[in-house]
């Protein structure tokens, strides 16, 4: 297997720290004029990816309420947070993927807090509005960023914004659960839009640059998921975006060593809350 682990221990800082990362990445990408404008504007220029924002549709509000209840049920030692790529793995409305989830994580008290369509700012809002309060997991698995990709947007600006948004999620997780080890999963490759390849690679390079401590571990499995051109393999995804059971198995295989290191082997009983799903699918 050729996935890569890196460790990082970034400090928990004010929102301005996220802005510093945003400006640094933009400057490295040649966007000096954007950086100058942001410096003059101060915190008001923080990228939208770092500013918590709720989802206003009724289905997302219902899902949030259910995830709040889930966070207060059972025992959660492994907390997954992300978008639909995370959500589908442990969801009632994807029974084959839920079976894969159970086969890999039963006995480790893993709970899934992904929600479809979320950008980084939406995940931040959910974290800041109760979904991690009082949970105290030992491991948090973060997966985010693909929904922040935009066709036709400046690549350097996108790279900086996505990296800043994901760093803000890490900071929010550390603030809520300072004792947890955070597994920061790189932005996965896609097959549906080739124009995103360079942005995904750039964002993951920025995330890997966080490496250095023991508090956060950066996990890159993209070589296992993609072909020689960096596109998501047909065998790893049916639609070019979301993972198939084979793709999730690659992710699970990469997570297993760190879960075993921190939690030991899986127990015979599992105390995690019951899985949830898409309220609209019921």
Protein Blocks (a to p, Z undefined) as FASTA:
>chain_A
ZZdcdddddddddfklmmmmmmmmmmmnopamlmmmmmmnommlpcfklmccddfbfklm
mmmmmmmmmmmgcjdfbdcdddfklmmmmgfklmmlmmmmmmmmgonlpacfbdehiafk
lmmmmmmnoplgonlpabdcddehjlmpcghiafklmmmmmmmmmmmmmmmmmmmmmmbc
cddddddddfklmklmmmmmmmmmmmmmmgobfmbccddfklmmpcfkopacfklofnlp
accfklmmmmmmmmmmmmmmmnopadfbdcbdcddddfklZZ
